[in-house]
Amino acid sequence: MTEKTIAREHGKTMRAKIGTQARQTLDALIIERCVEKLDWDNYRQIHLFLPIPARHEINTWPLLNWIWKTHPLKQVFVPRMIGGDIESVAIDETTEFGPNAFGVPEPMRGRTLEPAEKLNLVIAPLLAFDEQGHRVGYGGGYYDRFLATQPEAEKVGLAYEDCLINSEIESSSYDVGLDLVVTDKLLHLFR
C-alpha cells in the first residue's frame, strides 16, 4: 500500500521531469485518446478541468475547443472554487477567464450547475493513480467532495502513464474512485 503523500510526490516528480516539447506531444496523445475512446454521444453535460500550467497539468484547452466545434449542443462546465468546494460553471466560446488563488483559470461569470442537475461526464485532474482507480490530487479533497455530488456521472482522470503507482494507494471513506484514466499510452478501465 502506498501512502497518499508518497503517491503525490511521485506524480509531481514525474510531471516535472517531462520537458515542454515532450509534454505537448504527450498531452496531444491524451486528448486524441479522449476524442476517440470516450462515448461522446452519451454525454450532455460535461465538467472539464482547466490546466494550471505552472503545475504541469495536462492541457485540456484543445479538448474543450474540440467539444465546442464537434458537439455544439453539449453543455460544458468548468470548476470554480467557492470556499472549500468546487462549483460547476457553464461556459461557452465567449467566456472570460481569470486565475484564482491557486492559478486555476476560472470563468468570470456564468450559470452554475443547479443541485438537481446532474453531469454525465466529469474529467478530473490528478497527480497519481493506481490500478484500482484511486486518484491522488493536491490534498485538499476538492474533487473528492465534488465527485461525491455526481454519483451517476462517468468519472475520468487524465494523467501521464508514468504517474501510475504500481501498488494500491491508500484510500479513505470519503475518496471517490475513477471509472477510467486516460493516459498517453493506455485507457485504464476500473468500473
Secondary structure, DSSP 8 states (H G I E B T S, - for coil): -B-HHHHHHHHHHHHHHS-HHHHHHHHHHHHHHHHHHS-GGG-SEEEE----GGGT----HHHHHHHHHH-TTSEEEEEEEETTEEEEEEE-TT--EEE-TTS-EEESS--B--TT---SEEEE--SEE-TTS-EE-SSS-HHHHHHHT-TTSEEEEE--GGGB-SS-B---TT----SEEE-SS-EEE--
